[in-house]
Amino acid sequence: MSSSSPARLAPNVPRFYAYSLLSTLSFWFPVAILYYQARGLNYGEIMLLVVVQSVFQFALEVPSGVVADTWGRKHALVIAAVCKVVFLALFLVGNGLGVFVLASAVLGIHLAFESGSDSAFLYDTLKSLGREGEYREHEGRAWSYRLGSMGVGSLLGGAAAEVSLRLPVLLTLLGSAAALVVALTFREPPHHRSTRDKPSVAHMRHAASVVWASGPLRYLVLFSGFMGAAMLTGFKFSQPYMHEAGVDLKFFGAIYFVWMLSSAVVARNTHRIVRWTGESLALLSIPVLLAAHYFFLAWSTSLAGVGVILISQLTSGLVRPLVNDTLHKGIPSSHRATVMSFAGFFQSLVLMVLSPLFGVLADRHSMSAAFGAEGLFVVVAGVIPLALLAVHRPSPVPAITAEPRAPTS
């Protein structure tokens, strides 16, 4: 029996769920910024780490897609899993800006190799099983597992942080090691590999032409990159915000649990939400809700704001499963991972610009100023791509896909 026969590929689906859960079982997530601050880093230095991460992810985002398309999706995911383990090991022993810069670089490599490769792995597995029509549902379920595991990890990690800020990092490292073991059991799904004989540059150029040739696809990549970057940069301030709002550290984990669980519920039911609201309204709700929540945080530092942050988590759960399905349907298998990487590539570019800007605003002025700037950015960068999309495609707006990653775990 062929190693890529449907019968042998079927276990990929539950294993992908397990990988999704374990790879984001992030006990350290609710105290990450406080962990950095305990090591003597200020807001500017913390945002510098985001820039380092983004630079490495930016540089390797598309090349990693080429690796996934030509060498195999499984190999790309194994590389990603190894890098996650190395990052957490460095994060655990780190005690100075230099070590954290190195760790952030490795994290950027992890994100680059996972971005695009994971969704391509799932889609091609389902396509080989004749079940590609179920992709949005399975992607939503896997994304909900990621968010749910972050929530559970946050709940337990908040309690572990009361013992030591390093303990949640150690627990996360163990979960990522288990994810690596699962990734090693994946079976490579079949996909066209006619590009094996072509230079990598030619492969990337062809993939870029796929994106550029489609106006709607261009605007969706812009939309996803802008919104994903806005979610990630703003979320970096959630822990200091809660601290200033008077939330005790011991409650951080429980709050993150509620946030992540809410995102997971939305992700798990995205296909139902889209059937109810329509894809156009679902898309428009993302910048509207995200901007509204940033303006509220800029206006008030309070316990009510902690609840308002939930809005950004709801949009985070909606975006990925809403977007990826349509992109996959229009992408040739031989270039699937590379094309999917372009959205992450653009998001990394935006992060490199936004992170130091908002970090400086917070250091020199206030978090309120940073939140206000975030809200203005979301309004402009969210509405314009959707308007252009509507002009170029007057029929119902397609389900879109970007890959705003979950808040970095």
N, C-alpha and C positions, 0 to 999 in steps of 0.2 A: 504493500500500500504506500502510495506517495506520501512524503512528509507534509505535503501541502494539500492533501485530499481533504474534503469537507469533514469527514469523520474525525480526522486528527486536528482540524482547526477549531472545531466546536469548543474545546476547553479554553480557547483564548478569551472568550467572552467573560466567563466568571473569573478567570485569572486577571483580566484587565480590571474588573471591579476590585479585586483584592489589591492589585498594584495601586489603583487610584486611592484606595482607602489608606494603605500603609505609607505611601509616599508623601502624604500630607497629614499624617498623624502628628501634629505639631504642638507638643506640650509647651514649647518655649514662646510660641507666637504672642500670647497676651502680655508678655513682659520683655519682648525683644528690645524695644527702645529703651526701657529702663535698664536692661542689661548693658547696653552700650553706654548709657549715661553713668552707670556704676563703674565702668572701665575708664571713665574720664573723658568721654567724647561729648561734644556739644552738638547742637542741631546742624550747624554747618558741616561738621565732620561726618555726622550720620548721613546727611544728604550726599556728601562726597562718596560714601560707600555705595549709595544708590547709583551714582554716576558711573563708578567703576564697574559695578554689576551690569549696568546698561551698555557700557562701551564694549565689554566682552560679549554680551549677548547680541549686540548690534553687529559686531564683526563676524560672529559665527552663526547667526540666525539662518541665513540662506545657505552657506556652505554645509551646515548640519543637515539641512533639508536635502541637499545633494547626496550626502552620505546615506541618509535614510532611503532615498530613491534608488541609489546604485548599489549600496552594500547591504541594505536591509533595514526595515523599521525596527526589528528586534535589536540589532546591534546598536542603533542610535539610542534606544531606550535603555540599554544596558550601560552605555557610556554615561547617559544622564544620571542613572541611579548611582553609579560609582562616584560621580562628581558630587552628588548630594551627600554621600557619606563623608567624603573628604572635606567638604565645606563645613559640615557639622562638627567634625573632629577639630578643625582649625578654630571654629567658633567656640568650642568648649574650652580649649587651652589658651585662647587669645587673651592677651593683656597688653594692648597697645595698638595704635592706629595701623602700624605696618602689617601685623598679622590679620587684622580685620579687612584691610585692603586686599590681601591675598585671598582670604576667604570669600570676599565679595566677587573677586574675579572668577573663582571656581564656581560660585553660585550662578554667575552669568553664563558660564559654559553649560552647566546643568540645564538651565532654563532654555538655552538655545537648542540643545539636542532633544529636549522633551517637546518643545513647541513644534507643532505640526506633525511630528513623528507619531505622537500618541493617537491623535485623531485619525491620521492616515492608517495606522495599524488597525484601529477598530473598524473603520469604514471598509477597508479591503478584506478584513476577516468576514464581516457581514456580507459583503458583495460575493465572496467566494461561497458563502452558505446560501446565496440567493435571498438574503434578507436585508438588503441595503435600504429598503423602504422603512425599516425599523430604526434607522440610525439615530434620528433625532431623539427618540425615546431612550435608546441605550446610552447616548451621549449625555442626556439629561440625568439619567440614573447614575452614571459614573461620576458626573460632576457633582451630583448631590452627595455621593459617598465621600468625595474629596472635601466638600464643605462640611459635611457632617462629622468627618473624622477630625477636622480642624476644630470644630466646636467641642467635641468630646475631649480632645487633647487639651484645649484651652481650659476647660472646666477642671480637669485634673492637674494641668500645669500651673494654674493659679494657686492651688493648694500646695503643690510641690515647691513653688517659689517662696512660700513662707518658710520652708526649711533651708533652701539655698537657691539662688538665682541660676546656679549651674545645673541643678538637678533636672529641670525641664529640658535643658539642652541635651543632657545625657539620654533621657528617655526618648527624645525625638531621634537621636542618633540610632538607637536600637530599632525603632520603627522603620527608618530608612534602610537599615541593613536588611531587614526582612523584605522590604520592597525590592531590593536588589536580587534577593534569592528568587522571588516570584518572577521578575523580569527574565531571569536565566531560563525559566521553564516555558517561555513563550515559543510558539511555532511561527515562523515567518509566513505570512499570507502571500499568495502569488500576486505579482503585479508585473506589468510590462517592463522589461529591462532592456529595451532596444537602445537606450542611451548609454549603456555600459561602455561602448566603444567611442563615445563622444567625450571631448574634453569637458571638465567640470564647468569652465567658463561658458562654453556653448550651452550646456544644460541650464545654467542659471539664466543666460540670455533668453533662451526659449521660454523658460518659466515666467520671466518678466514680461515677455511679449503676450503671454496668456492673460496676465493681469491688465496690461495696458490696452489690449485690444477690446476690452469690455468696459464701457463707461460705468455701468452700474457696479461692476466689481471694483473699479478704481475708487469710487466714492464710498463703498462699503469698507474698503481697507482704510481709507482716511478716517471714517467714522469710528471704526473699531479701535484704531490706534490712538486717536484722541481720547475716547472715552476710557479705554483701558488705562492709559497713562494718568488721566485725571483721577480715576479711582485709586490707583496705587499710591500716587504722591499724597493725596489727601488723607488716605488711611494711615500713613506714617505718623500723622499728628494725633491719632485717636487716643493713644495711651497718655501723652502729656495733657491732652484735653481732659480726659477723665480724672487725671491727677489734680489739675487745677479746679475741676468741678467738685472736688472733695470726695471722690470715690476711694474707698480703702482698697489697698492692693489685693486683699484677700477676696474681693468681689470681682476682680478683673476677669478671672477665668469663667465665672458664671455668666458675666455679661457677654464675653466673646462666644460662649456656648449658645446663648440665645441668638446672637447675630448670625453665627454660622449655620445653626439649625434652620433659621428662617430662610437663609439663602439656599440651603439644601432642599427645603420644601418647594421653593419656587423653581429651582433647577429640575427637580423630579417631575414637576407638573407643567413645564414650559410648553409642551405640545398641546396640553389642554388649554392653557392660557391663550395661546395663539389662536386656537380654534374659536375661542370665545370673543377675544378682542379684535382679531385680525392682525396681520403682521405689521401694517403701517402704524397702527396705534401702539402696538407693543414696542416698536422701535422708538417712536417719538417719546414714549414714557421714560425712556432711559435718561436723556439729557434733562428733561423737565424735572424729574424727581431728584436727580443728582445735583443739579444747580440749586434747587429749592433747599436741599439739606445743607449745602455749603453756605448759603446766605444766612440760614438760621444759626449755624455754628459761629459765623462771623458776628452776628448780632448778640448772641447770648452764650456765656459760658456757665452752664447749669446742668443739673441732673436731667432736665428735659432734653437737653442736647444729646445726652448719652442715648436716649431713646430715639432721637431723630437720626442718629448715625445708622440706625437699622435700615433706613431708606436706601442708603448706598449699598448695603448688603443685599437687599432685595434685587436691585438692578444688577449686582454682580452675579447673582444666581441665574438671571434671565439671559444675559448676553451670549455666552458661549453656545449653549444648545440652540438658541434662536438663530445663530449665525452659521455655524459650520455646515449644516445640512445642505444648504443651497450651494455653497462653494464647492463641496465635494461632488455634487451632481454635474457641475460644469467643468471639472478638472480632469484631464487625462491621467490615468493611473501612473504612467511613467514619470509624471512631474507633480504628483499629488502633494507629497511632503514639502517639496521646494516651494510650490505656490502657496501652500498654507503658511510657510515660514515668512512670507513677505509681510503679512499682517503683524506678526511679532517683530519683524525687522523694523517696520515703521513705528511701532509702539515704543521700541527701545530708543529710537531716534528722538521721539517726543519726550521720553523720560529723561534723556540726557540734557534736554533744555529746561524742562519744567522743574526737575528736582533741585538744582542749585538755586534757581530763581525763587521758589517758594521757601527754601531753607534760609536764604538771606532775608527774605521778608519777615520770617518768624524770628530770626535772631536780632535784626536791627529794628524791627517795629513790634509786631506781635503775631500770635497765631491767628487772631481775628483778621488781620490784614491778609495773611496767607489764605485763609478760608474765603475771604471776599474775592481775592484774585482768582481762586479756583472756580468760584461760581460764575464769574464773568467769562472765564475761559470756556467752561462747559457750555454756556449759552451759545457763544459764537461758534465753537468748534463742533458742537453737536448739531445745531440747526442747519448750518450751511451745507454740509455733506448730504443731509437728508433732503434738503431743498433741491440740490443738484440731481440727486437720485430720482426725485419725483419728476423733474423736468425731462430727464433722459429716459425715464421709464414710467409713463403716465398710467400704465396698468397697475394693479395692486402691487405694492412694494414687496419684493421677495424677502423671504426669511434670510437673515444675514449672518455673517459669521466673522467674528474676529476672535482673537484669543486673549482677551484680558485674562491673565492668569489670576488665580486666586491670590489674594495677598500673599506675598512671598512667604513660603513656609520653610 
